[in-house]
Amino acid sequence: MQRNGGSGASPAESSGSQHAELLAEIASIKELIRPSEEVSSKMLDTFKAELGEAIKLKAELDSIYEAIAKTKREIATLHHTAGSESQDMTRVTNELDAVVSGTEGATENILAAAEFIDETANTLGARLSGQDADLASDIQEKVVQIFESCNFQDLTGQRITKVIGTLRFIEDRIVRMMEIWGGIESFKSIEPDARPAAQGDAALLNGPSLDIDDGVASQDDIDALFA
């Protein structure tokens, strides 16, 4: 029995060809999918890295925020005095100014008294002789020592003036920082740290008053009371 003539392929050959074409199409699809998978993997790695950096940044920002909050609380504590709007730093500088002023006044009185003693001893020495004249000379030597010792006032005044300048510089910077953060109004909601309770004599003594203090009796008032 003869086969029909023509060029048509057999069913087996046709099936094999279709199978090969299908495999080629699948391979082509795989080639298309593989770059997308690689890109997605790279994007995922990048996202993970950026997420890690974001977490670190948030931790740093939290630390900065906490540091700022602590700084504002410290500034509020420095600026706060119980029941008063005055500044402790201003009070300290005024106290130091009073120390310088009081020291200058006391030193001037000592020097005036020493000068009087020196002049008197010189007058007596000119009128006396022998051992009495030697005593007058000894008095003058001691007066010279008083003059030399009174030099402390000038050095002390210079040192205290430097301290006052530093404190006022700090005070000015604190005020500027408060202005940067919204002024004194922004600090009213902050609870300052409690001041340690005074113990012993410190709880009983307030120290000498300043000229700027209101409602404080002066020394003249006290002298008039006992007159």
Secondary structure as a PSIPRED ss2 file (coil, helix, strand):
# PSIPRED VFORMAT (PSIPRED V4.0)

   1 M C   1.000  0.000  0.000
   2 Q C   1.000  0.000  0.000
   3 R C   1.000  0.000  0.000
   4 N C   1.000  0.000  0.000
   5 G C   1.000  0.000  0.000
   6 G C   1.000  0.000  0.000
   7 S C   1.000  0.000  0.000
   8 G C   1.000  0.000  0.000
   9 A C   1.000  0.000  0.000
  10 S C   1.000  0.000  0.000
  11 P H   0.000  1.000  0.000
  12 A H   0.000  1.000  0.000
  13 E H   0.000  1.000  0.000
  14 S H   0.000  1.000  0.000
  15 S H   0.000  1.000  0.000
  16 G H   0.000  1.000  0.000
  17 S H   0.000  1.000  0.000
  18 Q H   0.000  1.000  0.000
  19 H H   0.000  1.000  0.000
  20 A H   0.000  1.000  0.000
  21 E H   0.000  1.000  0.000
  22 L H   0.000  1.000  0.000
  23 L H   0.000  1.000  0.000
  24 A H   0.000  1.000  0.000
  25 E H   0.000  1.000  0.000
  26 I H   0.000  1.000  0.000
  27 A H   0.000  1.000  0.000
  28 S H   0.000  1.000  0.000
  29 I H   0.000  1.000  0.000
  30 K H   0.000  1.000  0.000
  31 E H   0.000  1.000  0.000
  32 L H   0.000  1.000  0.000
  33 I H   0.000  1.000  0.000
  34 R H   0.000  1.000  0.000
  35 P H   0.000  1.000  0.000
  36 S H   0.000  1.000  0.000
  37 E H   0.000  1.000  0.000
  38 E H   0.000  1.000  0.000
  39 V H   0.000  1.000  0.000
  40 S H   0.000  1.000  0.000
  41 S H   0.000  1.000  0.000
  42 K H   0.000  1.000  0.000
  43 M H   0.000  1.000  0.000
  44 L H   0.000  1.000  0.000
  45 D H   0.000  1.000  0.000
  46 T H   0.000  1.000  0.000
  47 F H   0.000  1.000  0.000
  48 K H   0.000  1.000  0.000
  49 A H   0.000  1.000  0.000
  50 E H   0.000  1.000  0.000
  51 L H   0.000  1.000  0.000
  52 G H   0.000  1.000  0.000
  53 E H   0.000  1.000  0.000
  54 A H   0.000  1.000  0.000
  55 I H   0.000  1.000  0.000
  56 K H   0.000  1.000  0.000
  57 L H   0.000  1.000  0.000
  58 K H   0.000  1.000  0.000
  59 A H   0.000  1.000  0.000
  60 E H   0.000  1.000  0.000
  61 L H   0.000  1.000  0.000
  62 D H   0.000  1.000  0.000
  63 S H   0.000  1.000  0.000
  64 I H   0.000  1.000  0.000
  65 Y H   0.000  1.000  0.000
  66 E H   0.000  1.000  0.000
  67 A H   0.000  1.000  0.000
  68 I H   0.000  1.000  0.000
  69 A H   0.000  1.000  0.000
  70 K H   0.000  1.000  0.000
  71 T H   0.000  1.000  0.000
  72 K H   0.000  1.000  0.000
  73 R H   0.000  1.000  0.000
  74 E H   0.000  1.000  0.000
  75 I H   0.000  1.000  0.000
  76 A H   0.000  1.000  0.000
  77 T H   0.000  1.000  0.000
  78 L H   0.000  1.000  0.000
  79 H H   0.000  1.000  0.000
  80 H C   1.000  0.000  0.000
  81 T E   0.000  0.000  1.000
  82 A C   1.000  0.000  0.000
  83 G C   1.000  0.000  0.000
  84 S E   0.000  0.000  1.000
  85 E C   1.000  0.000  0.000
  86 S C   1.000  0.000  0.000
  87 Q C   1.000  0.000  0.000
  88 D H   0.000  1.000  0.000
  89 M H   0.000  1.000  0.000
  90 T H   0.000  1.000  0.000
  91 R H   0.000  1.000  0.000
  92 V H   0.000  1.000  0.000
  93 T H   0.000  1.000  0.000
  94 N H   0.000  1.000  0.000
  95 E H   0.000  1.000  0.000
  96 L H   0.000  1.000  0.000
  97 D H   0.000  1.000  0.000
  98 A H   0.000  1.000  0.000
  99 V H   0.000  1.000  0.000
 100 V H   0.000  1.000  0.000
 101 S H   0.000  1.000  0.000
 102 G H   0.000  1.000  0.000
 103 T H   0.000  1.000  0.000
 104 E H   0.000  1.000  0.000
 105 G H   0.000  1.000  0.000
 106 A H   0.000  1.000  0.000
 107 T H   0.000  1.000  0.000
 108 E H   0.000  1.000  0.000
 109 N H   0.000  1.000  0.000
 110 I H   0.000  1.000  0.000
 111 L H   0.000  1.000  0.000
 112 A H   0.000  1.000  0.000
 113 A H   0.000  1.000  0.000
 114 A H   0.000  1.000  0.000
 115 E H   0.000  1.000  0.000
 116 F H   0.000  1.000  0.000
 117 I H   0.000  1.000  0.000
 118 D H   0.000  1.000  0.000
 119 E H   0.000  1.000  0.000
 120 T H   0.000  1.000  0.000
 121 A H   0.000  1.000  0.000
 122 N H   0.000  1.000  0.000
 123 T H   0.000  1.000  0.000
 124 L H   0.000  1.000  0.000
 125 G H   0.000  1.000  0.000
 126 A H   0.000  1.000  0.000
 127 R H   0.000  1.000  0.000
 128 L C   1.000  0.000  0.000
 129 S C   1.000  0.000  0.000
 130 G C   1.000  0.000  0.000
 131 Q H   0.000  1.000  0.000
 132 D H   0.000  1.000  0.000
 133 A H   0.000  1.000  0.000
 134 D H   0.000  1.000  0.000
 135 L H   0.000  1.000  0.000
 136 A H   0.000  1.000  0.000
 137 S H   0.000  1.000  0.000
 138 D H   0.000  1.000  0.000
 139 I H   0.000  1.000  0.000
 140 Q H   0.000  1.000  0.000
 141 E H   0.000  1.000  0.000
 142 K H   0.000  1.000  0.000
 143 V H   0.000  1.000  0.000
 144 V H   0.000  1.000  0.000
 145 Q H   0.000  1.000  0.000
 146 I H   0.000  1.000  0.000
 147 F H   0.000  1.000  0.000
 148 E H   0.000  1.000  0.000
 149 S H   0.000  1.000  0.000
 150 C C   1.000  0.000  0.000
 151 N C   1.000  0.000  0.000
 152 F H   0.000  1.000  0.000
 153 Q H   0.000  1.000  0.000
 154 D H   0.000  1.000  0.000
 155 L H   0.000  1.000  0.000
 156 T H   0.000  1.000  0.000
 157 G H   0.000  1.000  0.000
 158 Q H   0.000  1.000  0.000
 159 R H   0.000  1.000  0.000
 160 I H   0.000  1.000  0.000
 161 T H   0.000  1.000  0.000
 162 K H   0.000  1.000  0.000
 163 V H   0.000  1.000  0.000
 164 I H   0.000  1.000  0.000
 165 G H   0.000  1.000  0.000
 166 T H   0.000  1.000  0.000
 167 L H   0.000  1.000  0.000
 168 R H   0.000  1.000  0.000
 169 F H   0.000  1.000  0.000
 170 I H   0.000  1.000  0.000
 171 E H   0.000  1.000  0.000
 172 D H   0.000  1.000  0.000
 173 R H   0.000  1.000  0.000
 174 I H   0.000  1.000  0.000
 175 V H   0.000  1.000  0.000
 176 R H   0.000  1.000  0.000
 177 M H   0.000  1.000  0.000
 178 M H   0.000  1.000  0.000
 179 E H   0.000  1.000  0.000
 180 I H   0.000  1.000  0.000
 181 W C   1.000  0.000  0.000
 182 G C   1.000  0.000  0.000
 183 G C   1.000  0.000  0.000
 184 I H   0.000  1.000  0.000
 185 E H   0.000  1.000  0.000
 186 S H   0.000  1.000  0.000
 187 F H   0.000  1.000  0.000
 188 K C   1.000  0.000  0.000
 189 S C   1.000  0.000  0.000
 190 I C   1.000  0.000  0.000
 191 E C   1.000  0.000  0.000
 192 P C   1.000  0.000  0.000
 193 D C   1.000  0.000  0.000
 194 A C   1.000  0.000  0.000
 195 R C   1.000  0.000  0.000
 196 P C   1.000  0.000  0.000
 197 A C   1.000  0.000  0.000
 198 A C   1.000  0.000  0.000
 199 Q C   1.000  0.000  0.000
 200 G H   0.000  1.000  0.000
 201 D H   0.000  1.000  0.000
 202 A H   0.000  1.000  0.000
 203 A H   0.000  1.000  0.000
 204 L C   1.000  0.000  0.000
 205 L C   1.000  0.000  0.000
 206 N C   1.000  0.000  0.000
 207 G C   1.000  0.000  0.000
 208 P C   1.000  0.000  0.000
 209 S C   1.000  0.000  0.000
 210 L C   1.000  0.000  0.000
 211 D C   1.000  0.000  0.000
 212 I C   1.000  0.000  0.000
 213 D C   1.000  0.000  0.000
 214 D C   1.000  0.000  0.000
 215 G C   1.000  0.000  0.000
 216 V C   1.000  0.000  0.000
 217 A C   1.000  0.000  0.000
 218 S C   1.000  0.000  0.000
 219 Q H   0.000  1.000  0.000
 220 D H   0.000  1.000  0.000
 221 D H   0.000  1.000  0.000
 222 I H   0.000  1.000  0.000
 223 D H   0.000  1.000  0.000
 224 A H   0.000  1.000  0.000
 225 L H   0.000  1.000  0.000
 226 F H   0.000  1.000  0.000
 227 A C   1.000  0.000  0.000
